[in-house]
Amino acid sequence: MRSALYSGQVMHLRLRPVRHQFRYRVFSLLLDLDDLPALASRLRLFSHNRGNLFSFHDRDHGPGEGTGLKAWVQAQLRAAGLAGDGAVLLQCLPRMFGYVFNPLSVYYCYDRYGRLEALLHQVSNTFGERHSYLLPVVARTAGGIVQAVDKALFVSPFNDMDHRYHFQVREPDERLQVVIRQTDRQGNLLFATIAGRRQPLTDAALFRHFLGFPAMTLSIMAAIHWHALRLWLKGVPLARKVPAPAESVSIQRLVAAGPGFDETAAAPAAGRSFGRAPFEYQTQAPRDRIARHG
């Protein structure tokens, strides 16, 4: 069983127009979607689509319909020209006392031979909207898998839409790490990291983390609003809210790299650099997508 618990921290660093940084302790679950019935049967403190101290509800993820989450992911993989015939592992926060908000969930998508073929990054905002970015796994560096995509969903009222996300992701083993570098036309704007160490997913581990993080999911939403207030008090200008795109997924396909293509850039938040990607990406963009910059 590949499902596990990862205990660690989240860090955010804004560079402009004022410097603002925070970090807090969190834990997340890595769930093999095929394991969910067995996990719910084995664990007393965890349920699938039912109330419990900890729970996972299908409607909190994917299209939000509450049915066929793995089938939905596989459909996106096939739309990208990938096999979509292996395991799907989801890194996310669990519901606690029936509440959860996942700013970012990551689906690790394997083929039937156990090779990681894509990551699906699902981003949610506090306006009740979510959007996913399906990115093939092509480039790897010492720091992990390197991917990039244009921003499609309005997330923060302090960030415009003409931004690009650069991901550096460590394939989960004893450690988990996701680094996000957000850029605009002026360069690096934000860094965020999610890191943790693996523990077995047991009732004992869940109970220990409940004692250590009794209101984690509620505190995440509270922290988002608290730091938004602090940014506003620091004079960071507000961006205009734009509607979510009509399509719920931005899908990338591979094309041959053109001359001079380079995704190399520093990632001080991770302490490592993003590596060179041997391919460009071709994105199936939402119809009302703002044109790419940078």
PETA-V60296 format. One record per helix or strand of 3 or more residues. SS is the DSSP state (a for helix, b for strand). FROM is the first residue (numbers start at 1). LEN is the number of residues. Records with the same first field share a line. If there is no record, write none. Layout:
# PETA-V60296
SS->FROM-LEN + FROM-LEN
This chain:
# PETA-V60296
b->4-11 + 20-13 + 46-3 + 54-3 + 88-5 + 104-7 + 116-9 + 130-7 + 139-3 + 144-7 + 164-7 + 175-10 + 187-13 + 249-8 + 265-3 + 272-3 + 279-6
a->33-10 + 58-3 + 69-11 + 203-10 + 216-18
